[in-house]
């Protein structure tokens, strides 16, 4: 049976094709080379972002802090990331991707070096601040390059592959980093990530360009408009609002786990050994990794499938996290791993669907702010839930149910975001009349 296409899907498709008629790039080998170098920065951003997860217990001892204060490190990093999403979108629109990416890599390099050498919480906070600042400039500009170098029909595929690169960065920030911390120590492990970041930044300067050669008719820089006007333009379009709700619902859960609380939950909440917990986080980050490119290809070919994926993922996560929190006398291992696996799938597919929605109804030259708002929604939720979990764990005695109470904020935010998503994806009255006619 043929799938029914809603008026929103037809409108988004027409808007996308109308925009593409004027700005459609060709893609090709050069485009893939530019993307490959740029996506290396996203790989490193994810490694930097999630590196504190497996180092959480060591950081607690190194800086002599409790769970609530420890949660301030990833919270600050994510908070800076969130606050800079709209400015990062404006930079993406006004300066172009190449210069903005190099700025982000430089900040992450310096921040990682400071974190490696830190012996007190103050220097560690300053290092994570710079890492968050640099991280905030990376993802938006990688997907901006994808929009400038590839045709719209390939955008979903490239977004999916970008998610794969980010997932591999998460993998590198789990078991491999845990082994490095055990083998060479805190300082050498984090200094090594700083050196690699500097090398990728150099490759960025040598290889990446903002647009294909001979594309003089396609500007990568938007005509400057006031910040409030850019925000209102993005929020008036329905696509970015759908992307914001979807990102908050499906990206935040596993981000919270990878950034800080996944490893402690596996060790202290489910009773796994430290080595098994590190390997489990690595496996969870890998398990859904290669789904994203196939979903991206499907979205590029049949835009109406986005709705099915969006609602299916958000609903599954809402039910799963509720079961995890309400299970009597502590969640069993099988349930904890099932919910974490579903969360990993959601985070992997979040960029493919959320940022494809974010492009609907806007010109290519001004998608940076909309993408920034989408990213802000997901990471704001992750920050709130990360800090909330730390605060709850601080006041509760250790036990099989402590993490269940700590994850209550995630249940609430996931249900609220899913409800908003259902409201936004309802067929409009005009769409229903059009289908009847």
C-alpha positions, -999 to +999 in steps of 0.1 A: +000+000+000+014+034-009+022+057+020+001+088+025+022+119+023+010+147+046+007+183+035+038+191+057+059+166+038+047+179+004+054+215+015+088+206+028+096+187-003+085+216-026+105+241-004+135+219-005+134+214-043+127+251-049+158+260-029+178+232-046+169+245-080+191+276-073+218+261-051+221+224-059+258+214-056+272+184-076+290+164-049+317+141-062+352+130-050+363+164-039+331+169-018+338+136+000+374+146+007+363+179+022+337+162+043+361+135+055+385+161+069+358+182+084+341+151+100+374+143+116+369+174+137+334+161+148+350+127+157+374+146+180+347+168+194+327+137+205+358+122+220+365+154+239+329+157+249+325+122+262+360+116+276+350+125+311+325+096+312+350+067+317+373+091+337+345+101+361+355+079+390+392+089+386+383+126+382+363+124+415+395+111+433+419+134+414+400+166+422+386+154+455+350+162+447+316+146+452+291+135+426+272+169+426+304+189+421+318+164+396+286+168+375+294+205+371+323+196+348+302+181+320+274+204+329+296+235+323+309+220+291+274+212+278+260+245+291+286+265+271+278+243+241+241+251+245+246+288+250+268+292+220+245+273+195+228+304+182+261+324+180+277+294+164+248+293+139+254+330+131+291+324+127+283+295+103+261+318+083+284+348+083+320+336+084+317+303+066+324+268+078+362+266+073+373+295+095+347+286+122+359+250+123+395+260+128+385+283+156+367+255+173+396+231+170+420+256+185+397+260+215+394+223+220+432+218+217+440+243+244+412+231+267+422+195+265+458+205+273+447+224+304+425+195+315+454+171+311+476+192+333+450+201+359+455+190+395+427+212+409+390+216+400+396+253+390+419+245+361+398+215+351+367+238+349+386+263+327+397+234+304+362+220+301+349+255+294+373+258+264+364+223+252+327+232+253+333+264+235+352+247+207+328+218+205+299+243+200+314+254+167+320+220+151+288+200+143+268+229+128+297+237+104+302+200+094+266+197+084+268+231+068+296+219+046+275+189+037+247+212+025+271+233+005+290+204-012+263+177-017+228+177-034+198+177-011+190+140-020+224+131-005+221+153+026+204+125+047+231+100+038+259+124+046+242+134+079+239+097+087+276+091+080+284+122+101+265+105+129+287+074+124+318+095+128+305+110+159+296+076+172+331+064+166+343+094+185+321+083+214+336+048+211+371+063+213+360+081+244+349+049+261+370+017+263+400+030+243+403+061+265+398+040+296+426+017+285+448+048+278+441+062+312+451+029+328+481+024+306+498+058+303+480+079+329+457+109+330+482+135+317+496+116+288+461+104+276+445+138+275+476+155+261+476+130+232+440+141+223+452+177+223+480+169+199+457+150+175+433+179+175+461+203+164+470+179+135+434+178+123+431+216+125+462+218+102+446+194+077+415+216+078+435+247+068+452+228+040+422+209+024+388+222+034+372+250+014+338+266+020+323+257-014+332+239-046+355+257-071+336+276-097+305+280-075+307+318-075+270+320-079+263+303-046+272+323-016+281+304+016+275+336+036+241+349+044+231+385+041+235+399+076+202+403+095+196+411+132+199+382+156+162+385+167+151+385+131+172+354+124+157+337+154+121+346+144+127+335+108+139+301+121+111+296+146+083+306+122+092+277+101+076+244+113+105+222+103+130+237+129+104+234+157+098+197+148+136+192+148+139+208+182+113+186+198+127+154+182+163+163+192+153+168+229+134+135+229+159+112+213+193+127+216+195+137+252+192+103+270+223+086+257+242+119+257+237+121+295+249+085+298+280+090+277+290+123+291+289+112+327+264+088+342+265+058+320+297+043+333+288+048+370+253+035+364+267+003+349+292-002+377+272+010+407+236+007+395+238-026+376+267-042+393+291-047+363+328-047+368+347-016+356+363-034+327+329-048+316+313-014+320+338+002+297+334-025+271+296-023+274+296+015+267+318+009+237+295-018+224+264+003+230+279+032+211+287+008+182+256-012+180+234+014+162+262+032+144+256+019+109+218+023+110+222+060+104+234+060+068+206+036+057+180+058+074+196+088+058+193+073+024+156+065+031+149+100+043+166+115+012+145+093-011+112+093+008+110+124+031+076+112+045+093+084+064+109+109+088+076+111+107+075+073+113+111+073+126+106+104+147+075+092+165+087+056+168+120+065+184+106+091+208+077+068+220+100+038+225+124+059+246+097+074+267+082+040+276+117+024+282+129+051+305+097+050+325+100+012+329+136+017+340+127+042+367+095+024+380+110-012+381+107-023+418+138-029+439+162-018+412+163-023+375+176-057+363+207-058+340+187-068+309+163-039+313+191-014+319+210-026+288+179-026+267+170+010+275+206+021+270+207+003+236+175+020+225+190+054+237+221+047+217+200+041+186+181+073+192+212+094+196+227+079+165+196+087+144+189+121+159+211+142+136+198+124+105+162+133+112+163+164+134+186+184+111+168+173+080+136+188+095+156+219+104+163+227+068+126+228+058+112+262+049+146+281+050+171+291+024+204+272+025+224+303+033+204+308+066+201+273+080+228+278+107+206+295+132+178+269+128+204+241+132+217+259+163+183+260+179+178+223+172+211+214+188+203+237+217+171+219+225+187+185+228+217+196+247+197+218+271+178+187+280+210+167+285+224+194+307+193+196+328+192+158+333+229+154+339+229+180+367+196+167+381+210+132+383+241+144+401+220+164+426+197+134+434+227+110+437+243+135+462+214+133+486+205+097+483+224+068+499+240+044+475+218+015+466+200-004+438+173+023+434+195+054+437+201+057+399+164+050+393+155+082+412+184+100+396+170+093+361+135+107+369+143+140+352+151+122+320+117+104+321+099+138+325+118+156+297+115+127+273+078+124+278+073+162+274+094+164+242+076+134+228+042+150+235+053+182+218+065+162+188+031+145+184+014+179+185+037+194+158+034+163+135-004+163+135-018+167+100-031+203+096-067+210+088-057+224+054-037+192+047-067+170+055-089+190+032-063+188+005-062+150+008-100+148+007-101+169-024 
